[in-house]
Amino acid sequence: MWVITGFRQIGIPVDKKGRKGTTYSYWHRWLKLIDSVASFSETPLVAIFYLGIAISGLSVLVAIALLIHKLVFRGAIEGWVSVMLSVWFLGGLLIFCVGVIGIYISKIFIETKNRPYTIVRRIHNFVPTAQSTNLNAGRDKSTTEG
């Protein structure tokens, strides 16, 4: 977070004397992992978006395969195909929509932080001149009118 705001960071080597085991339990480490991924990244939202596309696309491919199987071999369990395909396709479509909404909300959240897009640390060799302060000085009025 400090780098985003423009502060410089340097590493300081530290020689730890004690090497005891961790005080974090497995469950506590797992919760910290989930918290760090969800707090600083929109990658899970993009993954949910692509998961929805994959499930819907896979259900369409299975629908085509089952339709070909029905037409060629004339055998399928009645009612099973339509129920399973509709459940999988609509489930994938819902997951896709949740991913789109999540990405949209994350973009709104990032925008509301009011962080600058760029940070100008230093301007090199900039000397203000009369021309840079007044851009219209020296223009001919006859070329700008008419």
C-alpha positions, 0 to 999 in steps of 0.5 A: 500500500505504501508503494501505491501512494508513492513512498519508496521502500527498501528492504532491511535484512533481519537475523532472527535468533529464535526459530520456534514453530508458528503460532498460527493454527491451520484454520487461522492461516487459511482465513488469512489467505482468504482475507488477503486474496479477497482484500487486495485483488479482483482475481477471484471475481474474474475467475468466477466470471470465467467459471460461469462462461465455462459451465455454460459452454460445457453445457452447450457442448454436452447438449450437442453431444446428447442430441447427436447421441439421441438421433444416432442411437435413439436411446436416452433417458426420457426427461433427464437430458432436458432437466440436467442441461437446463440446470447446468446452463442456467447455473452457469449463466447465473455464475457468469452474471454474478461475476459480471456484477462483482467485477462492476462493483470492484471497479466502483470500489476502486474508483471511490478510493480517489487514488491518483492514476499516476504519481509524479515524483519529480519534473526534470528540466522544467522551466516555466516560460511565458509561452507555457503560461499563456498559450494564446499569446502570439496567436493571430486573431485573424486566423482564429476568427472566421 
